[in-house]
Amino acid sequence: MFDAVHSSEAKQLESRFAGVQLKLLVYGERMMLNHVEIEAGGCVTMHNHPNEQIGYCVSGAVELEVGGEKRVCRAGSAWIIPGGANHEATAIEPSVLVEAFSPLRSDMIKG
């Protein structure tokens, strides 16, 4: 399967986090890619999932807390969050992120 999509045409996902907009860009059998916009002060509160997660900050800055360790990631920064790790992201300023999950998050592609 081959697919290509521009973020302006991507499927909007329901977000349970205030100030956070999620879009599903593409997904395959084993991985997926999301576009994330977070308002300044918006927070993806502490949570975990079994999926490995890789992220890249396109613009802005976020404070990430993973397993009790905090780091500020600005535009151009990338990170990896192991599956099962407790983690949280708070936008220091309006931010755009791209995040990949493997295996894909079936809870995000339903509906």
N, CA, C and O atoms as a GROMACS GRO file, in nm:
protein
  444
    1MET      N    1   0.084  -0.119   0.000
    1MET     CA    2   0.000   0.000   0.000
    1MET      C    3   0.088   0.124   0.000
    1MET      O    4   0.185   0.132   0.075
    2PHE      N    5   0.055   0.220  -0.083
    2PHE     CA    6   0.123   0.349  -0.087
    2PHE      C    7   0.020   0.457  -0.058
    2PHE      O    8  -0.091   0.454  -0.110
    3ASP      N    9   0.058   0.553   0.028
    3ASP     CA   10  -0.032   0.663   0.060
    3ASP      C   11   0.050   0.788   0.080
    3ASP      O   12   0.164   0.781   0.128
    4ALA      N   13  -0.004   0.901   0.044
    4ALA     CA   14   0.060   1.031   0.067
    4ALA      C   15  -0.051   1.130   0.099
    4ALA      O   16  -0.156   1.130   0.035
    5VAL      N   17  -0.026   1.215   0.198
    5VAL     CA   18  -0.129   1.311   0.239
    5VAL      C   19  -0.060   1.438   0.290
    5VAL      O   20   0.046   1.431   0.353
    6HIS      N   21  -0.121   1.552   0.264
    6HIS     CA   22  -0.074   1.679   0.320
    6HIS      C   23  -0.143   1.698   0.454
    6HIS      O   24  -0.257   1.657   0.472
    7SER      N   25  -0.074   1.759   0.549
    7SER     CA   26  -0.132   1.774   0.684
    7SER      C   27  -0.265   1.850   0.682
    7SER      O   28  -0.349   1.827   0.769
    8SER      N   29  -0.285   1.939   0.584
    8SER     CA   30  -0.412   2.012   0.577
    8SER      C   31  -0.529   1.920   0.542
    8SER      O   32  -0.645   1.956   0.564
    9GLU      N   33  -0.500   1.803   0.486
    9GLU     CA   34  -0.604   1.708   0.447
    9GLU      C   35  -0.612   1.588   0.540
    9GLU      O   36  -0.694   1.498   0.519
   10ALA      N   37  -0.529   1.585   0.642
   10ALA     CA   38  -0.523   1.469   0.732
   10ALA      C   39  -0.647   1.461   0.820
   10ALA      O   40  -0.712   1.562   0.849
   11LYS      N   41  -0.678   1.340   0.863
   11LYS     CA   42  -0.794   1.315   0.948
   11LYS      C   43  -0.772   1.372   1.088
   11LYS      O   44  -0.674   1.338   1.155
   12GLN      N   45  -0.863   1.461   1.130
   12GLN     CA   46  -0.858   1.517   1.266
   12GLN      C   47  -0.898   1.408   1.365
   12GLN      O   48  -1.000   1.341   1.347
   13LEU      N   49  -0.818   1.390   1.469
   13LEU     CA   50  -0.849   1.293   1.573
   13LEU      C   51  -0.903   1.363   1.695
   13LEU      O   52  -0.869   1.478   1.722
   14GLU      N   53  -0.988   1.296   1.769
   14GLU     CA   54  -1.039   1.351   1.894
   14GLU      C   55  -0.927   1.351   1.996
   14GLU      O   56  -0.859   1.250   2.016
   15SER      N   57  -0.907   1.465   2.062
   15SER     CA   58  -0.803   1.477   2.164
   15SER      C   59  -0.869   1.489   2.301
   15SER      O   60  -0.964   1.565   2.318
   16ARG      N   61  -0.819   1.414   2.396
   16ARG     CA   62  -0.871   1.423   2.533
   16ARG      C   63  -0.793   1.526   2.614
   16ARG      O   64  -0.817   1.543   2.734
   17PHE      N   65  -0.699   1.594   2.549
   17PHE     CA   66  -0.613   1.691   2.617
   17PHE      C   67  -0.646   1.832   2.571
   17PHE      O   68  -0.649   1.859   2.451
   18ALA      N   69  -0.671   1.924   2.666
   18ALA     CA   70  -0.704   2.063   2.634
   18ALA      C   71  -0.586   2.130   2.564
   18ALA      O   72  -0.471   2.114   2.605
   19GLY      N   73  -0.617   2.205   2.459
   19GLY     CA   74  -0.514   2.280   2.388
   19GLY      C   75  -0.429   2.196   2.295
   19GLY      O   76  -0.325   2.241   2.247
   20VAL      N   77  -0.473   2.073   2.267
   20VAL     CA   78  -0.396   1.982   2.182
   20VAL      C   79  -0.483   1.936   2.064
   20VAL      O   80  -0.594   1.887   2.084
   21GLN      N   81  -0.432   1.954   1.943
   21GLN     CA   82  -0.500   1.905   1.823
   21GLN      C   83  -0.415   1.796   1.759
   21GLN      O   84  -0.295   1.812   1.741
   22LEU      N   85  -0.479   1.685   1.727
   22LEU     CA   86  -0.411   1.570   1.667
   22LEU      C   87  -0.465   1.544   1.528
   22LEU      O   88  -0.586   1.552   1.504
   23LYS      N   89  -0.376   1.511   1.436
   23LYS     CA   90  -0.416   1.467   1.302
   23LYS      C   91  -0.341   1.339   1.269
   23LYS      O   92  -0.220   1.328   1.294
   24LEU      N   93  -0.412   1.244   1.215
   24LEU     CA   94  -0.352   1.120   1.168
   24LEU      C   95  -0.304   1.142   1.025
   24LEU      O   96  -0.386   1.160   0.935
   25LEU      N   97  -0.174   1.141   1.004
   25LEU     CA   98  -0.120   1.162   0.870
   25LEU      C   99  -0.129   1.035   0.787
   25LEU      O  100  -0.202   1.031   0.688
   26VAL      N  101  -0.057   0.932   0.827
   26VAL     CA  102  -0.058   0.804   0.755
   26VAL      C  103  -0.036   0.690   0.853
   26VAL      O  104   0.018   0.710   0.962
   27TYR      N  105  -0.079   0.570   0.813
   27TYR     CA  106  -0.049   0.452   0.893
   27TYR      C  107  -0.042   0.330   0.803
   27TYR      O  108  -0.103   0.324   0.696
   28GLY      N  109   0.034   0.232   0.850
   28GLY     CA  110   0.046   0.105   0.780
   28GLY      C  111   0.011  -0.007   0.875
   28GLY      O  112  -0.065   0.013   0.970
   29GLU      N  113   0.064  -0.124   0.850
   29GLU     CA  114   0.033  -0.239   0.935
   29GLU      C  115   0.102  -0.232   1.070
   29GLU      O  116   0.049  -0.284   1.169
   30ARG      N  117   0.220  -0.168   1.078
   30ARG     CA  118   0.298  -0.172   1.202
   30ARG      C  119   0.337  -0.036   1.258
   30ARG      O  120   0.397  -0.030   1.366
   31MET      N  121   0.306   0.072   1.190
   31MET     CA  122   0.343   0.203   1.243
   31MET      C  123   0.248   0.310   1.192
   31MET      O  124   0.172   0.289   1.097
   32MET      N  125   0.254   0.428   1.258
   32MET     CA  126   0.170   0.539   1.219
   32MET      C  127   0.243   0.670   1.243
   32MET      O  128   0.340   0.675   1.319
   33LEU      N  129   0.197   0.777   1.177
   33LEU     CA  130   0.258   0.909   1.190
   33LEU      C  131   0.148   1.012   1.214
   33LEU      O  132   0.050   1.018   1.140
   34ASN      N  133   0.166   1.093   1.319
   34ASN     CA  134   0.068   1.195   1.357
   34ASN      C  135   0.129   1.334   1.350
   34ASN      O  136   0.250   1.352   1.368
   35HIS      N  137   0.045   1.432   1.324
   35HIS     CA  138   0.078   1.574   1.329
   35HIS      C  139   0.010   1.628   1.454
   35HIS      O  140  -0.110   1.607   1.474
   36VAL      N  141   0.085   1.697   1.540
   36VAL     CA  142   0.033   1.743   1.669
   36VAL      C  143   0.056   1.893   1.682
   36VAL      O  144   0.167   1.941   1.659
   37GLU      N  145  -0.048   1.968   1.718
   37GLU     CA  146  -0.035   2.110   1.747
   37GLU      C  147  -0.077   2.131   1.891
   37GLU      O  148  -0.184   2.086   1.933
   38ILE      N  149   0.008   2.201   1.968
   38ILE     CA  150  -0.021   2.226   2.109
   38ILE      C  151  -0.012   2.376   2.135
   38ILE      O  152   0.088   2.440   2.103
   39GLU      N  153  -0.118   2.432   2.193
   39GLU     CA  154  -0.119   2.573   2.232
   39GLU      C  155  -0.018   2.595   2.344
   39GLU      O  156   0.014   2.501   2.418
   40ALA      N  157   0.032   2.717   2.358
   40ALA     CA  158   0.119   2.750   2.471
   40ALA      C  159   0.048   2.715   2.601
   40ALA      O  160  -0.066   2.757   2.622
   41GLY      N  161   0.112   2.639   2.686
   41GLY     CA  162   0.052   2.595   2.812
   41GLY      C  163  -0.029   2.469   2.800
   41GLY      O  164  -0.067   2.410   2.902
   42GLY      N  165  -0.058   2.425   2.678
   42GLY     CA  166  -0.132   2.299   2.658
   42GLY      C  167  -0.048   2.182   2.706
   42GLY      O  168   0.074   2.185   2.701
   43CYS      N  169  -0.117   2.077   2.753
   43CYS     CA  170  -0.045   1.965   2.812
   43CYS      C  171  -0.107   1.831   2.774
   43CYS      O  172  -0.228   1.811   2.788
   44VAL      N  173  -0.023   1.742   2.727
   44VAL     CA  174  -0.060   1.601   2.713
   44VAL      C  175  -0.019   1.540   2.847
   44VAL      O  176   0.098   1.509   2.869
   45THR      N  177  -0.117   1.524   2.935
   45THR     CA  178  -0.088   1.486   3.074
   45THR      C  179  -0.028   1.346   3.084
   45THR      O  180  -0.035   1.265   2.990
   46MET      N  181   0.032   1.319   3.199
   46MET     CA  182   0.104   1.194   3.223
   46MET      C  183   0.019   1.073   3.184
   46MET      O  184  -0.096   1.060   3.226
   47HIS      N  185   0.078   0.986   3.104
   47HIS     CA  186   0.011   0.865   3.058
   47HIS      C  187   0.117   0.766   3.010
   47HIS      O  188   0.236   0.799   3.007
   48ASN      N  189   0.075   0.649   2.974
   48ASN     CA  190   0.166   0.552   2.911
   48ASN      C  191   0.086   0.463   2.817
   48ASN      O  192  -0.037   0.457   2.825
   49HIS      N  193   0.156   0.396   2.731
   49HIS     CA  194   0.097   0.300   2.638
   49HIS      C  195   0.209   0.205   2.597
   49HIS      O  196   0.326   0.239   2.611
   50PRO      N  197   0.175   0.088   2.548
   50PRO     CA  198   0.278  -0.010   2.515
   50PRO      C  199   0.357   0.025   2.389
   50PRO      O  200   0.458  -0.039   2.361
   51ASN      N  201   0.313   0.124   2.313
   51ASN     CA  202   0.374   0.158   2.186
   51ASN      C  203   0.501   0.241   2.205
   51ASN      O  204   0.503   0.333   2.286
   52GLU      N  205   0.605   0.209   2.129
   52GLU     CA  206   0.723   0.294   2.123
   52GLU      C  207   0.683   0.420   2.047
   52GLU      O  208   0.604   0.414   1.953
   53GLN      N  209   0.739   0.535   2.089
   53GLN     CA  210   0.699   0.663   2.030
   53GLN      C  211   0.824   0.743   1.998
   53GLN      O  212   0.914   0.758   2.081
   54ILE      N  213   0.829   0.796   1.876
   54ILE     CA  214   0.939   0.882   1.833
   54ILE      C  215   0.877   1.015   1.793
   54ILE      O  216   0.775   1.018   1.724
   55GLY      N  217   0.939   1.126   1.836
   55GLY     CA  218   0.884   1.257   1.803
   55GLY      C  219   0.989   1.352   1.750
   55GLY      O  220   1.109   1.333   1.770
   56TYR      N  221   0.940   1.456   1.682
   56TYR     CA  222   1.025   1.561   1.626
   56TYR      C  223   0.952   1.693   1.642
   56TYR      O  224   0.834   1.703   1.606
   57CYS      N  225   1.019   1.794   1.695
   57CYS     CA  226   0.960   1.926   1.713
   57CYS      C  227   0.987   2.009   1.587
   57CYS      O  228   1.101   2.044   1.557
   58VAL      N  229   0.880   2.039   1.513
   58VAL     CA  230   0.889   2.117   1.390
   58VAL      C  231   0.904   2.265   1.425
   58VAL      O  232   0.986   2.335   1.365
   59SER      N  233   0.825   2.312   1.522
   59SER     CA  234   0.833   2.451   1.566
   59SER      C  235   0.789   2.461   1.711
   59SER      O  236   0.719   2.374   1.761
   60GLY      N  237   0.832   2.569   1.778
   60GLY     CA  238   0.796   2.589   1.917
   60GLY      C  239   0.891   2.519   2.012
   60GLY      O  240   1.006   2.492   1.980
   61ALA      N  241   0.839   2.489   2.131
   61ALA     CA  242   0.919   2.423   2.235
   61ALA      C  243   0.825   2.353   2.332
   61ALA      O  244   0.722   2.408   2.372
   62VAL      N  245   0.862   2.232   2.371
   62VAL     CA  246   0.785   2.155   2.468
   62VAL      C  247   0.878   2.104   2.577
   62VAL      O  248   0.994   2.074   2.553
   63GLU      N  249   0.822   2.094   2.698
   63GLU     CA  250   0.894   2.027   2.806
   63GLU      C  251   0.841   1.885   2.812
   63GLU      O  252   0.722   1.863   2.834
   64LEU      N  253   0.929   1.789   2.791
   64LEU     CA  254   0.892   1.648   2.798
   64LEU      C  255   0.938   1.592   2.931
   64LEU      O  256   1.049   1.620   2.977
   65GLU      N  257   0.852   1.514   2.994
   65GLU     CA  258   0.891   1.437   3.112
   65GLU      C  259   0.869   1.290   3.077
   65GLU      O  260   0.758   1.248   3.045
   66VAL      N  261   0.976   1.213   3.084
   66VAL     CA  262   0.970   1.070   3.053
   66VAL      C  263   1.038   0.995   3.167
   66VAL      O  264   1.156   1.016   3.194
   67GLY      N  265   0.962   0.908   3.233
   67GLY     CA  266   1.019   0.829   3.341
   67GLY      C  267   1.080   0.913   3.452
   67GLY      O  268   1.179   0.873   3.513
   68GLY      N  269   1.022   1.031   3.479
   68GLY     CA  270   1.070   1.118   3.586
   68GLY      C  271   1.181   1.213   3.544
   68GLY      O  272   1.222   1.297   3.624
   69GLU      N  273   1.230   1.204   3.421
   69GLU     CA  274   1.335   1.293   3.371
   69GLU      C  275   1.274   1.398   3.279
   69GLU      O  276   1.197   1.364   3.189
   70LYS      N  277   1.308   1.527   3.301
   70LYS     CA  278   1.253   1.636   3.221
   70LYS      C  279   1.358   1.694   3.127
   70LYS      O  280   1.476   1.708   3.162
   71ARG      N  281   1.313   1.727   3.005
   71ARG     CA  282   1.399   1.793   2.907
   71ARG      C  283   1.314   1.888   2.824
   71ARG      O  284   1.198   1.861   2.796
   72VAL      N  285   1.374   2.000   2.785
   72VAL     CA  286   1.308   2.093   2.694
   72VAL      C  287   1.354   2.059   2.552
   72VAL      O  288   1.474   2.051   2.525
   73CYS      N  289   1.258   2.039   2.464
   73CYS     CA  290   1.286   2.009   2.324
   73CYS      C  291   1.231   2.122   2.238
   73CYS      O  292   1.112   2.153   2.242
   74ARG      N  293   1.320   2.185   2.162
   74ARG     CA  294   1.284   2.297   2.076
   74ARG      C  295   1.284   2.254   1.930
   74ARG      O  296   1.321   2.141   1.897
   75ALA      N  297   1.242   2.344   1.842
   75ALA     CA  298   1.240   2.313   1.698
   75ALA      C  299   1.372   2.250   1.656
   75ALA      O  300   1.479   2.303   1.686
   76GLY      N  301   1.363   2.138   1.587
   76GLY     CA  302   1.481   2.065   1.543
   76GLY      C  303   1.520   1.951   1.634
   76GLY      O  304   1.606   1.871   1.600
   77SER      N  305   1.456   1.941   1.752
   77SER     CA  306   1.486   1.832   1.847
   77SER      C  307   1.402   1.709   1.816
   77SER      O  308   1.289   1.719   1.768
   78ALA      N  309   1.460   1.593   1.843
   78ALA     CA  310   1.389   1.465   1.828
   78ALA      C  311   1.405   1.385   1.956
   78ALA      O  312   1.498   1.409   2.033
   79TRP      N  313   1.313   1.290   1.980
   79TRP     CA  314   1.317   1.210   2.102
   79TRP      C  315   1.257   1.073   2.076
   79TRP      O  316   1.188   1.049   1.977
   80ILE      N  317   1.285   0.984   2.168
   80ILE     CA  318   1.224   0.851   2.166
   80ILE      C  319   1.172   0.820   2.306
   80ILE      O  320   1.240   0.846   2.405
   81ILE      N  321   1.052   0.766   2.311
   81ILE     CA  322   0.989   0.728   2.438
   81ILE      C  323   0.965   0.578   2.432
   81ILE      O  324   0.889   0.531   2.347
   82PRO      N  325   1.028   0.502   2.521
   82PRO     CA  326   1.009   0.356   2.518
   82PRO      C  327   0.864   0.319   2.547
   82PRO      O  328   0.795   0.388   2.622
   83GLY      N  329   0.819   0.210   2.489
   83GLY     CA  330   0.687   0.159   2.520
   83GLY      C  331   0.674   0.133   2.669
   83GLY      O  332   0.766   0.080   2.732
   84GLY      N  333   0.560   0.169   2.727
   84GLY     CA  334   0.532   0.147   2.868
   84GLY      C  335   0.582   0.256   2.961
   84GLY      O  336   0.550   0.255   3.080
   85ALA      N  337   0.661   0.352   2.910
   85ALA     CA  338   0.716   0.459   2.995
   85ALA      C  339   0.609   0.564   3.023
   85ALA      O  340   0.536   0.605   2.933
   86ASN      N  341   0.600   0.609   3.148
   86ASN     CA  342   0.513   0.721   3.182
   86ASN      C  343   0.572   0.847   3.120
   86ASN      O  344   0.693   0.870   3.131
   87HIS      N  345   0.488   0.928   3.055
   87HIS     CA  346   0.539   1.048   2.992
   87HIS      C  347   0.431   1.156   2.980
   87HIS      O  348   0.312   1.129   2.985
   88GLU      N  349   0.480   1.280   2.964
   88GLU     CA  350   0.394   1.398   2.958
   88GLU      C  351   0.464   1.502   2.871
   88GLU      O  352   0.587   1.506   2.865
   89ALA      N  353   0.387   1.587   2.804
   89ALA     CA  354   0.442   1.697   2.724
   89ALA      C  355   0.364   1.824   2.752
   89ALA      O  356   0.241   1.825   2.746
   90THR      N  357   0.436   1.932   2.782
   90THR     CA  358   0.374   2.062   2.806
   90THR      C  359   0.438   2.163   2.711
   90THR      O  360   0.560   2.176   2.706
   91ALA      N  361   0.355   2.236   2.636
   91ALA     CA  362   0.407   2.334   2.541
   91ALA      C  363   0.449   2.461   2.614
   91ALA      O  364   0.369   2.522   2.686
   92ILE      N  365   0.572   2.500   2.595
   92ILE     CA  366   0.625   2.625   2.651
   92ILE      C  367   0.577   2.742   2.566
   92ILE      O  368   0.556   2.852   2.615
   93GLU      N  369   0.560   2.716   2.438
   93GLU     CA  370   0.508   2.813   2.342
   93GLU      C  371   0.429   2.732   2.239
   93GLU      O  372   0.438   2.610   2.238
   94PRO      N  373   0.351   2.798   2.152
   94PRO     CA  374   0.278   2.720   2.053
   94PRO      C  375   0.375   2.629   1.977
   94PRO      O  376   0.481   2.673   1.933
   95SER      N  377   0.338   2.502   1.964
   95SER     CA  378   0.431   2.403   1.910
   95SER      C  379   0.364   2.311   1.808
   95SER      O  380   0.245   2.281   1.818
   96VAL      N  381   0.444   2.268   1.711
   96VAL     CA  382   0.402   2.169   1.613
   96VAL      C  383   0.499   2.052   1.623
   96VAL      O  384   0.621   2.070   1.615
   97LEU      N  385   0.444   1.932   1.640
   97LEU     CA  386   0.524   1.811   1.653
   97LEU      C  387   0.481   1.710   1.548
   97LEU      O  388   0.368   1.714   1.499
   98VAL      N  389   0.570   1.620   1.513
   98VAL     CA  390   0.537   1.503   1.433
   98VAL      C  391   0.577   1.383   1.516
   98VAL      O  392   0.690   1.376   1.564
   99GLU      N  393   0.485   1.288   1.533
   99GLU     CA  394   0.514   1.172   1.618
   99GLU      C  395   0.478   1.042   1.546
   99GLU      O  396   0.375   1.033   1.479
  100ALA      N  397   0.564   0.944   1.564
  100ALA     CA  398   0.543   0.810   1.507
  100ALA      C  399   0.525   0.711   1.621
  100ALA      O  400   0.588   0.724   1.726
  101PHE      N  401   0.439   0.613   1.599
  101PHE     CA  402   0.414   0.507   1.698
  101PHE      C  403   0.432   0.372   1.631
  101PHE      O  404   0.391   0.350   1.517
  102SER      N  405   0.494   0.280   1.705
  102SER     CA  406   0.505   0.142   1.659
  102SER      C  407   0.494   0.049   1.779
  102SER      O  408   0.565   0.070   1.877
  103PRO      N  409   0.409  -0.052   1.774
  103PRO     CA  410   0.312  -0.072   1.666
  103PRO      C  411   0.212   0.043   1.664
  103PRO      O  412   0.207   0.124   1.757
  104LEU      N  413   0.133   0.050   1.559
  104LEU     CA  414   0.038   0.160   1.547
  104LEU      C  415  -0.062   0.158   1.663
  104LEU      O  416  -0.088   0.053   1.721
  105ARG      N  417  -0.116   0.273   1.694
  105ARG     CA  418  -0.214   0.288   1.802
  105ARG      C  419  -0.353   0.265   1.745
  105ARG      O  420  -0.413   0.356   1.687
  106SER      N  421  -0.403   0.144   1.760
  106SER     CA  422  -0.534   0.111   1.705
  106SER      C  423  -0.644   0.199   1.764
  106SER      O  424  -0.746   0.222   1.700
  107ASP      N  425  -0.624   0.249   1.888
  107ASP     CA  426  -0.724   0.337   1.950
  107ASP      C  427  -0.736   0.468   1.874
  107ASP      O  428  -0.840   0.534   1.882
  108MET      N  429  -0.634   0.509   1.801
  108MET     CA  430  -0.638   0.634   1.726
  108MET      C  431  -0.695   0.618   1.586
  108MET      O  432  -0.742   0.716   1.528
  109ILE      N  433  -0.692   0.499   1.530
  109ILE     CA  434  -0.738   0.484   1.391
  109ILE      C  435  -0.880   0.433   1.380
  109ILE      O  436  -0.935   0.425   1.270
  110LYS      N  437  -0.942   0.397   1.493
  110LYS     CA  438  -1.081   0.351   1.490
  110LYS      C  439  -1.172   0.468   1.458
  110LYS      O  440  -1.144   0.582   1.494
  111GLY      N  441  -1.283   0.438   1.391
  111GLY     CA  442  -1.382   0.542   1.364
  111GLY      C  443  -1.349   0.609   1.238
  111GLY      O  444  -1.421   0.701   1.197
   0.00000   0.00000   0.00000
